Amino acid sequence: MSGSEKRRALCIKVRRMAKRSRFWAAVLRHLEASSRRMRAVNIYRLNGVDAPAGKVLVVGKLLGGGSLKRPLKVVAFDFSDAAYRKVLEAGGEAYYLEEYIDKDGSSKGLVIVG
């Protein structure tokens, strides 16, 4: 499945959730934006995020620049190989957005980064 097909399929799932939640409506706006506007966030930026539940959502791609200093549950549309590895090495959990929606789908405690 190509990147645009993956994004379209994900938008359909998020659109269903957005009918019940303003959080997922905000995520949908980011996903439906042009692919040129897709966010890219380096991993060091997650250190400065105040996520009380330790859960962050990157609506774009998480890149491996820097290091992660604390364990976080990171949900992202896409990961670089280095970023995925660094999240796990810090003792955190890494989920692709589609995988997270299928598994849990709860927006409770998630903080949007990017």
C-alpha positions in Angstrom: 0.0 0.0 0.0 1.5 3.4 -1.0 1.7 6.3 1.4 -1.3 8.2 -0.1 -3.5 5.0 0.0 -2.5 4.4 3.6 -3.4 8.0 4.5 -6.8 7.8 2.7 -7.7 4.6 4.6 -6.6 6.1 7.9 -8.7 9.3 7.2 -11.8 7.1 6.8 -11.2 5.5 10.2 -10.5 8.8 11.9 -13.5 10.4 10.2 -15.8 7.9 12.0 -14.1 8.8 15.3 -14.3 12.5 14.7 -18.1 12.4 14.7 -17.9 11.7 18.5 -14.7 13.6 19.5 -13.2 17.0 18.8 -9.8 15.6 19.5 -10.1 13.2 16.5 -11.6 16.0 14.4 -8.4 18.0 15.0 -6.3 15.0 14.0 -8.4 14.5 10.9 -7.8 18.2 9.8 -4.0 17.4 10.0 -4.3 14.2 8.1 -6.5 15.7 5.3 -4.1 18.5 4.7 -1.7 18.4 1.7 1.0 15.8 2.0 3.5 18.7 1.6 2.2 20.0 4.9 2.7 16.7 6.7 4.6 17.4 9.9 8.0 16.0 10.6 9.1 16.1 14.3 12.5 15.2 15.7 12.5 13.0 18.7 14.3 15.5 21.0 11.2 17.7 20.8 9.2 15.1 22.8 11.4 15.8 25.9 9.8 19.3 26.2 6.2 18.1 25.9 4.2 18.1 29.1 2.1 15.0 28.7 0.6 14.1 32.1 -0.3 10.6 31.0 3.0 10.1 29.1 1.2 9.7 25.7 2.0 11.9 22.7 0.6 11.8 19.1 2.7 12.9 16.1 0.3 13.5 13.2 3.3 13.3 10.8 6.5 11.5 10.8 8.7 11.1 13.9 12.4 11.5 13.0 15.4 10.3 14.9 17.2 13.6 15.6 18.3 13.8 19.2 17.5 11.4 22.1 14.5 10.7 24.3 15.2 11.1 28.0 12.1 9.5 29.4 9.7 6.7 28.5 6.7 7.8 26.5 3.9 6.1 24.7 4.3 7.6 21.2 1.7 7.3 18.5 2.7 8.6 15.0 1.6 8.4 11.4 5.0 7.2 10.5 8.5 6.7 12.2 12.0 6.7 10.9 13.9 3.5 11.8 16.1 5.4 14.2 13.1 7.1 15.9 11.3 3.9 16.4 14.4 2.3 17.9 15.1 5.3 20.2 11.5 5.3 21.6 11.9 1.6 22.5 15.4 2.1 24.0 14.1 4.8 26.3 11.6 2.3 27.7 8.6 3.7 25.9 6.1 2.2 23.5 5.8 3.1 19.8 2.6 2.7 17.8 1.6 3.6 14.3 -1.5 5.7 14.3 -3.6 3.1 12.4 -2.4 0.3 14.8 -3.3 2.5 17.8 -6.8 3.2 16.5 -7.5 -0.4 15.8 -6.1 -1.4 19.3 -7.3 1.3 21.6 -8.5 4.4 19.9 -8.8 6.4 23.2 -7.9 10.0 23.0 -7.7 10.3 26.8 -4.3 11.6 27.8 -3.0 12.1 24.3 -1.2 15.3 23.5 -0.8 16.4 19.8 2.8 17.3 18.9 3.9 19.0 15.7 
